[in-house]
């Protein structure tokens, strides 16, 4: 037996071993011995074996207290209290466990059943204590009536005097007064009850009775826990030990990174698994994880992110944010997401999920503007009129509320008295319209003009049929095998994602033979030939668009420099399809889509916009596209020289570099954009923009010097002369390797290559939120959802940065 127990048995000196009567207390579900070992001893031999079993438990005869049930029996004398306490510090009475039932005499048996059972006492230590302390340690009896016991063990006593109306109101039974109970508190109810002295006195009596009852039960529980601690709790490791903390931390990560519910830690099989792996570890309850462990981990990651941004913010060239709104399908709570990405000093593209914050109320432009400004300042330390911070860009969709909140106000809006004052002020960031959302709008416009929604609805209804009907799905699988088609499932369509429309139609066209056979077998109406031709035309038109826009949704690659190349591929593929494809509905859809793309993506805003041109030419994969587009034109050279000079001046203003006084006298430098021949779209828009830029540059000529401009020009010539790299290569890696060759162009590359042309990152945040807040977790609090998403998205990145920059 792994654990030895020291027992004291109270019996008369004349009692035979077979007449021993004792009481034993179960400490755990695992008993020391079975009842059958103690009961049913009908022979002296069995009684002797029982005595041997007691001896194996270290039964000490010198610590046995004499106790005769019959006080008149003079042959039996009880030992003194001093003898009772000899070798023991405390002896606690335990509950009855067994009684002897092996008396041959029925009368003696009845007598023994009526007698008081002998006491079994557990010796906790060898230090003696006075007998009066031992007596104080015994249980105290509380006389409680059955009616009072039912009240004090039921709900809160205060509800004996009130009627609960709802979660926040209650009515007094004495005066029918309505009292509020905010957050479930009953203090207001108790204060009102004082007006009714009789009822309040009864409330006090019951409260005191319940207190005494709980204190008595607590004392018993404490004694039991003390015994339990001696034999059980010593097996568990301290919850604050290094290994216990590490295990708890890993379980919290497992919950957040794999989107498990908090209740998984209370599941029986999970606890058994942990016990099997580490028997000494005790799994905390779900409340500990949701209210303590995970919130602490969330705050720790927040602290690391704040320290990192504080350290790196002054060295960044730009920071690109994305934002969007989302409403949970289960809890119906509204959230606003904010992400950030930038290129750090080591040429790494860093992406962080800044926040997925609860956003109740009206989502108009004014509310969004205030929320975005608060998140930028609280989470990123970005604010207006901060000259030390990098240039800020915010990418969002084309919604009217987003445009009103993030875009620069027009002159008409500034003079409109109906517009809120906060929407009239100039934004301290630059707004970028999501390219994917703009393309989605163009496709929707073309589809509406062709009345193609009817065909898509028909396909969607068939997809729902195969999803809900097991018979139809099994029949479709049988025909897939018969026609030697891949056993693919039908894809559903999402209205806000045009690529899901293409994927659904492409899968439907792939399974045309199996679908046609299944519908005929089930006597269901098939799609007419005209609809199948329209589906085929949609797939042919949308396929090159799908393939070319896929890089825009990348989470690890540079995407901003691909805007102009992607638009060029889309328009070129549509033109080629119209010229070469046979007549049919596909050509009609391609013509309408081409017109809508050109309408949504005007050349002056994209292909001829300096903003996107610089982003493309600074990428070594696409720099020759702009140069070859303008033969015998120095547009690319002038754009890079202008941006490099602007960055040089910005670095001086921010204190990043100090100009060398030995470089010589300042040289008046004319803006390269003002030297342009008018091929850049933004220069065409304003007739006198060249004069404005020339005037601005002349006021800043004291900063630029002859050597500075010479170095910039030489670097631009050398960079444009270098061969391009393959499209699957990483431009950041190329700049990391060639940083020493082009020091004046490095700030330009970091500024533009880190921008986000789409809001895909915010959509990913909401995808995590949707996978977390499921139907089984519809009551998940917004704060808890925010913590889970932040840990899920940022843990690996922030831990890497903490190790790299020694952050804690």
N, C-alpha and C positions, 0 to 999 in steps of 0.2 A: 504493500500500500504506500503510495508516494507521500501521503500526508499523515502524520501521527497526531492523534487527539488525546488529551489528558482529561479523563472523566472522573467525577466524584459521584458516587452512588449513595443515596440515603436509604438505609434499610435497618431493620431491627437486628440485633445480634443473634436472635434465635431463628431468623429467616434462613431457609435453605436456599441453595443456589437456584433451584427450580421455582422458588416462590418470589424471585426478584421481580419487582415492579418498577419500571422506570419510564421516563419521558425523554424523547429525543427530538431535536429541531432540525428540519430540513433546511440547509443553507442554500443548496443549489438543487437543480433538477437531477443531478447525478448523486445518488445517495451512497452512503458508505456501505450499506448492506441492505438487502431486500427484507421486506417484512417477513417473508417465509423463514428467514434465518432466526427470527426472534419469537415467532409464534408457533403454536401447535406442538410444543415439547411435551409429550405424554409420558416420557420415561425418565428416570434419573440419568440414564446415559446421555439422552438429548440435553437434559439440563446441564450436565457436566460439560458437554461440548459448547453450550451457550456460555458457560462461565469461562471456558478456554478462549472463546471469541472475545469476551470482555477483557480478558487478560492481555490478548494481543493488541488491544487498544490502550494499553498502559493504565489499566484500572488499579488505583492505589488504595489498598485497604486502610492505610493509616489516615486517609482523607475522606473516609466514609462517615457521614453524619447519621447517628441513630435517631430514628423517628418511629415511634410506635403508634399505630393508629388508635390504640386504646390507651388513654392516659392512666388507667388503673393498673396497667401491667407494670409492676415494680421491677420486674427482671430486666427491663429495658430502660436504660438511662441515656438521655440525649447528651451529646457533647456540648461543651460550652461554646459561646460565639467566638472565643479566641481560637478554639480548635477548628471552628468552621473557617476562619480566615487564615489559618496557618498555611503558608506556601502559596497564597493567592492574593491578588490585589483586588479582584472583583469576581463575584459569582452571580451570574444572571440566570434567572428562572426562564426556562424554555418550555415550549408547548408540548403537550402529550404526544408521544409517538407510538408507544406500544404498551400493552398491559398483558400480564400473564393470563393464560386461559387453560392451564394444564392441571388445575386442582381437581383431584378426584372427588372431593366432598362438595356437593352442590351448595350447601349452606356456606361453607368457607368461600366458595367462588362468588356468591352473591355479596358476601360481606366485603370481599376484596374489591369488588366493583364499586361499592359505595364508599370505600375508604379513599382518602386522599392519596394520589399517586406519589411515588417517591420522586425526589428532585434529582435531575441530572444537571450538573453545573460544569461549565467550561472554564478552565483555569487559563487566564490570559497572560499572566506573568507570575514571577516568583516573589514579588515584593508584597509584604503584608500591608493590609489596610485595616483600620478600626472597623468593628462590627457595625457601628451606627452608620458609617458610610455605605456599608453593604446594604443595609436596610433601606437607605435612601435611594439606592439604585433600582429598587423593585418597582414594578408597574403600579400605577395609580388607577383606580376605578372611577369612572364618571357616569353618573346616573342621568340618562337622557331618555325622555319619553319617545315612543315610536313616532308620534306626530312631529316632534321637534327634530328628530333624527332625519326624517324625510325632508324637512325644510332646509336644514343646514347642509345636507349632502346633495341638494338639488341646485338649481340656478342661483344667481345672486339673491341674497335675502331681500334686497330692496324691491324686487319684483313681486313680493308678497303684498306690497302696498300700492303698486302701480300696474297699469295695463299698457303694454307696448303697442303703440300705433304703427310705427314703422322704424326704420333704422335710426332716425334722428329725433323722434318725438315719443312721449309717454304721457298717459293721463292718470292723475291721482284718483284713487278709489274713494277717498274721503270727500273731496271737494270738486272733483271732475276738472281740475285745473290742468292745462296742457303745458308741459315743460319739455324743453329741448334737451337732447342728449348728443351733442356734437362729438364726433369721433368715438361714440360708444361710451363716453364717460357718464358716471352716475352721481357725480358730485352735486350737480344742480338738483337732482332728485332728493338727495339727503338733506340739502339745505331747506328745501320746501317742506320736507316732512317734519322739521322742527316746529312748524306752526301747529301741528297736531300732536300735543304732548303725549297722549296715551299711546298713539301709534309709534311715535319716536322712541318712547321708553321700551316698547315691545321690540322695536328694531335693535336697540342697544342690547337688550337681553339676549336675543337670538345671535347677534354678532359676537358677543362675549362667549356665548356657549359654543359657537362655531370655532372661535379662536382657541378655546380650551381643548376642544375636540381635535383640532388640527395639531396643536402643540403636543398633545399626548401621542397622536399618531406619528408625529415627526420624531418624537423621542424614541418610539419603538423602531421607527425606520432607521434612526441614527445608530441605535444599538445593532440592528441587523447589518447595516452597512459597515459598522466597525468590524464585526465578525467576518463579513464578506471581504473586507479589505485585507484581513489577515491571510485569507486563503485563496482569493481570486484576483483582486485588483493588482496584486503585485506581479501578476503575469503580464499586464499591459504596460507598454512603454509610456513615458511622460508625453502628453500631447504637445509640449513645448520643446521636446528634444529635436535635434537636428534631423534625424531620420523621419520622425513623425511629421514634422513640418514639410519635409521634402515630399513625402507621400501625399499629404493633403494638397500641396501645391500642384502636384501632377494630376490628381483627380480633378481639381478645379480647371486645369488646362484641358483635360479630356472632356469635361462638360462643355466648355466654351468653344473649343476648336472643332468638336464633332457635333455641336448643337444638341446635346442631350438635355433632358429636363432635369431640374434639381432633384426630383423625387427618385431618381435612379439610385442615389446613395442609400435610400431607405429600403430598397428592394432586397428581399431575403437572399436571392441567389447572388447578387452583387456582394453582399456582406460575406457570404460564404466564400466567394472567390478571393476577396481580400484576406480573409482569415487563412485561407490555404496558402496564399503567397507570403503573408507576414502575420502569424498568429498573435504577435504582441501589439499589433496596431488596431486601434478602435476607430471605426469610421465615424466621423461627425455626422450629425443629422442634416437634413436638407436646409433647415433654417440657418444653421451655421454657415453653410456655403453661400446662401443667397443674401444673407445680411452681414456677413463678416469676411469670409475668405475671398470671394470673388470681388466684392467692392474694394477690398484692400489691394488686390492685384490690379484692378482697374486704376486706382489712384496711383499706384506705383508706376504703371506704364504712362499715365498722364504726366507724372513728374519727369520721367525720362524724356518724353517728347518735348516738354517745355524747356528742359535744360539743353537738349540738342538744338532746338530752334533758336534759343537765345545765343548759343555758341556759333551757329552757322548763319544766322539771318543776315548779318552784316557783310557776309562774303558771297551771298547769292546774287545772281544777275536778274532773275525773275522767279516768280512763284505762280503756278497755275492752279486755280481752284475750279472745281465743278460742283454744282448744286442742283438739286431737284426735290420734288415733293412726292410723298408716298402715303397711302392709306392702307392699313392692314385689313386684309379680307376677313379676318376672324374677330379681332378686338375692335375694329373700326376706329382705331386711333390714327391720328395724322402725325407725320414725321417730316422733318427736313434733313436732307443729307448734305454733308460738306466733305469733300476730299481735297487733297493737296498733292502736287507733284512738282519736282524741281531737280536740277542737276547740281550735285554738291561739288566740293573742291576736288574730289577724286574721280570726277566724271562718271559717277554712278547715278542712275535715274532712281530717285527715291519717291515712293508713293505711300501716302498715309491716309487712312480713313479718319478724318478729323473728328466728326461727330455725326450721330444719327439721333437728333434731338426731338423730343416731343413738341409738336407744333399745333396746339389746339386753336380754335377760333377761325376768323375769316382769313383766307389766304389771298388778299389783294396785294397790289404792288407796294403799298405803304408798309404793311405788316412784314412782307418778305424782305424789304430793304432794311428795316430795323433789325430783324432777326439775323440777317447775313452780317451786318455791321457788328452786332454783338458777338457772334461766333468768331468772326475774324479777330476781334480785339481780345476776347477772353481766351480763345484756344490757340491762336497763332501769334498774338502780339502785333497784329497789323492794324494800323489805324490811319486816319487822315492826317495830312501835314507832318508826316514822319519822313524826314529827308534821308535817314539812314537805312530805311527798309528798301528791298528790291521792288521792281515793277510788278504790280499785281494784275493778273488776268482772271476773269471768272467766265466759265463756259456753262451755258444753260440752254434749255430748249427755246422754241419760238413762241411759247405761250404768252398771251397778252399781259398776264400778271408778272411773269418773269421779265419780259421786255420793259415794262414800266418800272420795275424795281432796279434793274441792273444796267440798262442802256443810258447813254447820255441824253439828257432832256433836250428836245428840239426847241427852237425859238417859239414855235406856236404853243408848246406846252408850258414854257416859262412865262408866257403872257396870258395863259388861260386861268381865270380866277377860280374855276371849279377844281383845278388840280391842287392837291395838298402841297404845302410848302416844302415838305421833306422830299417830294418827288421833283421839285424844281431845281434843287441844288446840283452842282456838278459832281459827278462820281469820281472818286479817287482811284478807281480801277478801270481796266479796259474790258469791255464785254465782247465775248466770242459766241456766235450762234452755233449750236451743235450741228455739225454737218450731217450726221445720221438722221436727225429729226427733220432737217430741211429736205433731205432726199426722200424721206418717208412722205412728207407733204406733197412733193412733186409726183410721186407714184400714186398717191391717193387721188390727186387732181386728175391725172390721166385716166385712172380707172373709173372715176365718176363720169367722165365725158363719154366713156364707152359703155356705160351701164353694165360693167363687169361684176358688180357686187352680187347680182343674182346668181351667176355661175359660182362664185366663191362661196356663197351661202349654201348652194346645193352640195358642193364638195364637203363643206364643213358638217352638214347634216349627215352625210354618209359616214364621215369620220366618227361622229358621235354614235351612230348606229353600231359600228364595229367595236367601239369602246364599251358600250353598255350591253350588247347582246353576245352572250357566250356562244350561242349556236351559230350566229353569223360569223363570229371570229374564227371558230373552228372550221366552218365551211370554207372561209377564205384561205385558211392555212392549207386545207386539202387541195384547193385549186392552185395555190402557189406551188405546191409540190408537183402537181400535174403539169403545169406549164413551165416547170424548171425555173421558177423565179425565186429570188432571195426572200427569205421569210422575214420581211421587214414589217413593222407595225405602221399604221397610218398616223401621220403627224397632224397635230392640231394647229389651228391658226390663231395668232394673237393680233388683235387689231392695231396695237401700237408698235409692232415690229414687222416691217415689211419682209425681212428675211424669213420669218416663220411662214408668211404667205407663199413665198417662193418654194420653201422646203416642203410644204404641204402639197402644192400643185405638182412639184417634181416627183414626190413619192407616189402620188395618185397616178401620174402618167406612167411611172415605172411598173405599177401593179395593174395596169389597165386590163390586161387579159384576165387576170384572176378576179378582179372586181366585176367585170362584165359577166363572167361565167357564174359567179356567186349570186349576182342580182337576178340573172335568168333562172337559176336553180331555185331561188327563194320566191320567184314570181314578183319581184320588186321592179319598179320602173327604173330603167337605166337612163343615163345622161344621153341627150340627143347628139348626133354627129357634130352639129355646129358648136355645142359646148366643149366637146373634146378637142376640136380644132382651136377654139379660143384658149383652152388650157395649154395646148401645145405651143401656141404663139406666146403666151405669157412666160412660159418656162424658157423658151429660146431668147426672149428679150432680157429677162431678169438674170439669167445665168451669168453672163459676163459682168453684170453690175454686182452680183453677189460675190463673185470671185475677186473683183478689184477692190471692193470696200471692206473685205475681211480684215486687212491689216489695220484699218482705222480703230478696230476694237481691241487691239493688242494691249495687254497690261504690262509688258516687259520691254517693248520696242519703242523707238522714236516714231511718232505718228504725224506730228504737225507738218513735217516737210513733205508728206505724201498727199496733201490736199490738192494741189494743182495737178500732179501726175494722175491722181485718181479721177478727177473731173475730166481730164483730157482723155483718159481711157474710156470713160463712160460715154462721152459724146462721140468719140471715134467709133466705138463698137456699135452705137445706135445708127450712125451714118452708114457704116458698112452693111449692117443688117437690112436697112431700107433699100440699099442699092442692089444687094445680091440675093436676098431671100425671095422665094416665090410669093405670088400674090396670096393674101389671106389676112385673117384678123391679126396675125402677129405684126405685119407691117403697119397696120392702122394703129395698133397700140404703141409701136416703136415711134411713130411720128408724133403722136400726142405726148408720149413721155419725153421725147427730145425737146419739144416745145416747152414743156413744163420745167425741165431741168435748166434750160437756158433762161427761163423766167425767174426761177428760184435762185440760180447761181449766175448772176450777171457778170460779165467780164470785168467791169470796172470794180466790182467788189471782191473778186477772187483772182482770176487769171492775170489781171492787170493791176492788182493791188500790191503795193510795195510790201505790205505786211506779210503776205503769203509768199511773195517773190523772194524776199530775203530768207524766209524759213526754208525755201527749197534750195536756194543757191549755196547756203552755208552747209548743206548736207553733201558730203563727197559722193553720194550715190546719184544725185540728180542735178548737180551744179551745171552740167553741160546742156541741160534742157533749155534753160533760160538764155544761155550764151548763143546756142545754135538757133534760137527762135528769132533773134535780132542780129542778122548778119551785118557786119561792118558797123556795129553799134556797141558802145561801151556801157550799156545799161547795167550789166552785172558788175563791172568794175566800179561804176559810180555808186551803186547801192551799197556795196561792201565798204568802200572808202568812207561814205557818209556815216554808216552805222559804226564803223570802227572809231571814227573821230568822236561821234556822240558818246560812245562808251568811255573813251578816254576822258572826256570832259566830266562825265558822270562820276567816274572813279575819283577824280580830283575833288569834285563837290562833296562826295561821301567820305572823303578822307582815306580811301583805299590805297591810293598812290599819291606821291608828292612829286610835282614837276621839277625837273632838274634845271637849276638856274644856269648851268654851264652850257645848255643846249644852244644858246644864242638868242638874238632878239626875236620876238614873236612875229610870225608871218601871217598876214591877213589870208584867211582861208575861206574860199567860197564853198557853200554847201554843194556836194556832188549831185544832190537831187536837183538843185537849181540849175546845174549845167546840162540837165537832161534835155533831149531834143523833143520831149513831149510824148514819149512812148509809154511812160508809166501812167496808169489810170488815175491815180490820185492827183497827179500834176495836171492832167487834162481837166479835172472837174473845176478847178479854180483858175481863172485867167491870170490873177495877180499873185498866185502862190509863190512864183519865183522871186518876186520882189520882196515878199514877206520873209521868205527864208534867207535871202541875201542880207536883209537888214538885221535879222536875228544873229546870223553868223558873224557879221562885222562887230557886233557888240561883244562877242566872245572870242575874238581873234587873239586876245592876249594870252589865252591858254595854250593854243596850238603853236608849235615852233617848227622851224624848218626841218630839223632832224626827225621830229615826230611824224610829220606828213610824209617825209621820205621813207621812213620805215613802214608806214601804213601802205603806201603805194607799192613798195617792193613786195610786201607780204601778199597783197591782193594779186599782183601779177604772178607770183610764184604759186599761190594756191590754185588759181584758175588754170595754170599750166599743168598741174599734176593730173595724172589719169584718174578717172572715176573708179569706184570700187563696185563690186557686184551688189545687186539689190538685197541679197540675203545676208550681207555683212552688216556689222554693227557700226554705225557712224561714230558712236561715243568711243568705241575702242580705237577707231582711226584717229580721233582727236587726242585721245590719251597718249598715243604713240608719237604724234606729231606736234605735241604741245610746245616744244622748244623751238620749232621752226616758225610757228605763227603766233607769237605771244600777243600781238595786237588784235588778232582775229578771235582769240579764245573767248573773250567776253561776249562777242556776238553769237558764237556757236552755243554757249551755255544759255544765253538769253532765249533763243528761238527753238532750239531742239528740245527743250524741256516743256514746251507748251502742249496743252491738250485740246485737239480740235473737236472732240465729242465729249458727251457727259456719260460715257460708258461706265466710268468708275463709280459714279453715284448710283447707277442702275445695279451694279454689282453689290453695293452696300444694301440696297433694298431686296435683292435676291436672298442675301443672307438673312435679312429680317423676315422675309416671307417663309423661309425654311425653318426659322426659329419659332415664330409666332404661329403655330399650327392650330388646328381645331382642338387638339388635346391640351394646348397651352394658351387658350384664348384669354385667360385671366392674368397672363404675365404682365407685370407692371412695366410701364415705359422706361423707368430708370434701370430695371433689370435687363430689359432688351437692349438698351443703350450700352450697358456694360459688356454684355455678351458679344455684341457686334464689334465693339472696339477691340476686345481681346482677340476675337477670332481673326480680325483683319490685320492687326498691327503687332501681334506678339513677336513673331519671328523677326520682322524688320527692326523693331525697337530693341530687342535683345542683341541683335547684331550691331546696332549703332552704340548701345551701351558698352558692349565689349570693345568696340573699336575706339571710342572716345573716352573710355573709363568713366562712364556715367553711372550713378547709383539712384 
